[in-house]
Amino acid sequence: MVDSAEIAVVGAGFAGLRVARDLSAAGRSVVLLEAADRVGGRAYSRESTTDPGTIVEVGGAYFHRHHHTRLAAEVDRYRIETQPAAPFKVFRNRLAPGEHNSAFPIPAEEFVEAERILFCLVRDARRIDPQAGLENQGLEDLDISARDYLQSLDPPPVTGQLLRSWIWNMMGQRVEEASALWVLQFIASHNYSVLGVILSLDEVMSSGTGALTSAMANEVSDLRLSEAVQSIRQDADRVHVTYGAGRVLRADHIVVATPLNCMRELQLEPPFKGPRADVVAEGHGGRGLKLLIHAQGVPEGISCTGDGIFPTLYDYLPASDGGRILVAFTDRNSFDPTDSDAIEAAVHHYLPDAVVVGTDYHDWCEDPHVRAPWVSPRIGQATRAHKSLGEQHGRMHFAGSDVSLQFPGYIEGALETADRVLAEVSD
Ligand SMILES: Cc1cc2nc3c(=O)[nH]c(=O)nc-3n(C[C@H](O)[C@H](O)[C@H](O)COP(=O)(O)OP(=O)(O)OC[C@H]3O[C@@H](n4cnc5c(N)ncnc54)[C@H](O)[C@@H]3O)c2cc1C
């Protein structure tokens, strides 16, 4: 086994796979080191634990071709079969006061005010240049809690609850903990469209993301699984990478494509300095929890949004027993996914007749190779370090959705940073 390469890549999620595959194709000598025993990282399709034989996504799944063009190109390259996300036909929205059981749940008496709120969101998102980094644009006044920001807009009740529920879902943090600036960044990324964010949950890969990540991995010349990197030291000529049981790999460059919340466990020499060092040490605050709830007695195409401990609960797949597998979003601080009584109560909040058969999930916060689900900064972090998180550090380069400028928190963001890093190491 060689102990040197032109380029070492750390982490075989979408970012690391794309970098290592394209460098392999260009004839560069590359070694991809992955701590887990599988590729894909936070894109993880596997057999359901509640419905054996059914493949489910416990991590990233949804995309929209219009916005997520790099991912669409990968899907097309390997002829990966896709299908529309389950279309919603039945609505149970608990958006106090009352229920609003329609696809567009805003009542007529709120139309004018709802339009004003959407205008304010788009107006404030327009202050963001998604390519510039949030720390460089004088946006500190927006880096406040999403709760305080929404209160300042004074939305009418149903519109306000709808926004709080979706923000909780998309940010993986309650509105009091999530940064309004990060919400606005999502809107800016999706062509300055609020609906663009919600409608980006459009399409899924029929056999799971694993089919795509395996196809990408097959084109990587040297992939080493179950090999965690511990330290990276660089001198004037090379980087020295210590991994596995103390082995050392020498390379001209290294691409670190690990989740942000794992970076503080890597011993880097020289270390980061300034706000970047602080934010890496703190870790981001995303705690999003995606639960796959196998239930009977629920209508096909159900969609629930509202004031429950699950801000959203919606249809995902048919189960083999005639029931449905639903997706619920909440966050790991607010909810214990092992508490089956709490799951039943949370489902009954929207669907009193449902019978819960079982629940499946992956605890990303406890996964030692990931440490958190999708990226969602703590209030005040993004205006201290955003673009700088992905900046080249000598011979070290940084990729991954968590350091993306345009699509952080999405698979597309991982591929976006791979483009940047490929350009850096080609110079
Ligand atoms: C529950 C959930 C739902 C999501 N939903 C969506 C969605 O619907 N649509 C969407 O686009 N995105 C979604 N995302 C986000 C998306 O999955 C991620 O942003 C994306 O997959 C991250 O890719 P990545 O390559 O940046 O990092 P990762 O996929 O996390 O890959 C990083 C890799 O680094 C490895 N690693 C860590 N430390 C080391 C080390 N020391 N040495 C070697 N290897 C190491 C890890 O094992 C991992 O394989 C979701 C994420 C989660 C968790």
The ligand as an SDF file (V2000), in Angstrom:
LIG
                    3D

 53 58  0  0  0  0  0  0  0  0999 V2000
  -31.4830   13.8980    8.6340 C   0  0  0  0  0  0  0  0  0  0  0  0
  -30.9110   14.6750    7.4760 C   0  0  0  0  0  0  0  0  0  0  0  0
  -31.7560   15.0920    6.4620 C   0  0  0  0  0  0  0  0  0  0  0  0
  -31.2440   15.8040    5.3730 C   0  0  0  0  0  0  0  0  0  0  0  0
  -32.0670   16.1230    4.3280 N   0  0  0  0  0  0  0  0  0  0  0  0
  -31.5290   16.6310    3.1960 C   0  0  0  0  0  0  0  0  0  0  0  0
  -32.2950   16.7160    2.0170 C   0  0  0  0  0  0  0  0  0  0  0  0
  -33.4620   16.3090    1.9840 O   0  0  0  0  0  0  0  0  0  0  0  0
  -31.7070   17.2470    0.9090 N   0  0  0  0  0  0  0  0  0  0  0  0
  -30.4050   17.6500    0.9010 C   0  0  0  0  0  0  0  0  0  0  0  0
  -29.9060   18.0970   -0.1480 O   0  0  0  0  0  0  0  0  0  0  0  0
  -29.6480   17.5450    2.0130 N   0  0  0  0  0  0  0  0  0  0  0  0
  -30.1650   17.0190    3.1440 C   0  0  0  0  0  0  0  0  0  0  0  0
  -29.3950   16.8370    4.2430 N   0  0  0  0  0  0  0  0  0  0  0  0
  -28.0180   17.3540    4.2400 C   0  0  0  0  0  0  0  0  0  0  0  0
  -27.0650   16.4880    3.4200 C   0  0  0  0  0  0  0  0  0  0  0  0
  -27.2960   15.1230    3.6750 O   0  0  0  0  0  0  0  0  0  0  0  0
  -25.6280   16.8320    3.8080 C   0  0  0  0  0  0  0  0  0  0  0  0
  -25.4610   18.2420    3.8030 O   0  0  0  0  0  0  0  0  0  0  0  0
  -24.6070   16.2410    2.8480 C   0  0  0  0  0  0  0  0  0  0  0  0
  -24.8790   14.8710    2.6070 O   0  0  0  0  0  0  0  0  0  0  0  0
  -23.2280   16.4100    3.4570 C   0  0  0  0  0  0  0  0  0  0  0  0
  -22.2370   15.9090    2.5730 O   0  0  0  0  0  0  0  0  0  0  0  0
  -20.7080   16.1690    2.9210 P   0  0  0  0  0  0  0  0  0  0  0  0
  -19.9000   15.4470    1.9170 O   0  0  0  0  0  0  0  0  0  0  0  0
  -20.4700   17.6100    3.1090 O   0  0  0  0  0  0  0  0  0  0  0  0
  -20.4890   15.5420    4.3810 O   0  0  0  0  0  0  0  0  0  0  0  0
  -20.8100   14.0830    4.9240 P   0  0  0  0  0  0  0  0  0  0  0  0
  -21.8120   13.4000    4.1010 O   0  0  0  0  0  0  0  0  0  0  0  0
  -21.0930   14.2300    6.3770 O   0  0  0  0  0  0  0  0  0  0  0  0
  -19.4230   13.3100    4.7390 O   0  0  0  0  0  0  0  0  0  0  0  0
  -18.3380   13.5330    5.6100 C   0  0  0  0  0  0  0  0  0  0  0  0
  -17.6140   12.2110    5.7960 C   0  0  0  0  0  0  0  0  0  0  0  0
  -16.4530   12.4620    6.6070 O   0  0  0  0  0  0  0  0  0  0  0  0
  -16.2240   11.3010    7.3890 C   0  0  0  0  0  0  0  0  0  0  0  0
  -15.3110   11.6460    8.4720 N   0  0  0  0  0  0  0  0  0  0  0  0
  -15.5590   12.4090    9.5680 C   0  0  0  0  0  0  0  0  0  0  0  0
  -14.4400   12.5090   10.3170 N   0  0  0  0  0  0  0  0  0  0  0  0
  -13.4660   11.8170    9.6780 C   0  0  0  0  0  0  0  0  0  0  0  0
  -12.0820   11.5570    9.9520 C   0  0  0  0  0  0  0  0  0  0  0  0
  -11.4660   12.0520   11.0310 N   0  0  0  0  0  0  0  0  0  0  0  0
  -11.3700   10.7770    9.0880 N   0  0  0  0  0  0  0  0  0  0  0  0
  -11.9680   10.2670    7.9590 C   0  0  0  0  0  0  0  0  0  0  0  0
  -13.2830   10.4810    7.6660 N   0  0  0  0  0  0  0  0  0  0  0  0
  -14.0170   11.2560    8.5050 C   0  0  0  0  0  0  0  0  0  0  0  0
  -17.6260   10.8970    7.8270 C   0  0  0  0  0  0  0  0  0  0  0  0
  -17.6830    9.5570    8.2390 O   0  0  0  0  0  0  0  0  0  0  0  0
  -18.4380   11.1690    6.5490 C   0  0  0  0  0  0  0  0  0  0  0  0
  -18.5530   10.0080    5.7510 O   0  0  0  0  0  0  0  0  0  0  0  0
  -29.8690   16.1340    5.3500 C   0  0  0  0  0  0  0  0  0  0  0  0
  -29.0260   15.7170    6.3760 C   0  0  0  0  0  0  0  0  0  0  0  0
  -29.5360   14.9960    7.4240 C   0  0  0  0  0  0  0  0  0  0  0  0
  -28.5980   14.5260    8.5120 C   0  0  0  0  0  0  0  0  0  0  0  0
  1  2  1  0
  2  3  1  0
  2 52  2  0
  3  4  2  0
  4  5  1  0
  4 50  1  0
  5  6  2  0
  6  7  1  0
  6 13  1  0
  7  8  2  0
  7  9  1  0
  9 10  1  0
 10 11  2  0
 10 12  1  0
 12 13  2  0
 13 14  1  0
 14 15  1  0
 14 50  1  0
 15 16  1  0
 16 17  1  0
 16 18  1  0
 18 19  1  0
 18 20  1  0
 20 21  1  0
 20 22  1  0
 22 23  1  0
 23 24  1  0
 24 25  2  0
 24 26  1  0
 24 27  1  0
 27 28  1  0
 28 29  2  0
 28 30  1  0
 28 31  1  0
 31 32  1  0
 32 33  1  0
 33 34  1  0
 33 48  1  0
 34 35  1  0
 35 36  1  0
 35 46  1  0
 36 37  1  0
 36 45  1  0
 37 38  2  0
 38 39  1  0
 39 40  1  0
 39 45  2  0
 40 41  1  0
 40 42  2  0
 42 43  1  0
 43 44  2  0
 44 45  1  0
 46 47  1  0
 46 48  1  0
 48 49  1  0
 50 51  2  0
 51 52  1  0
 52 53  1  0
M  END
$$$$
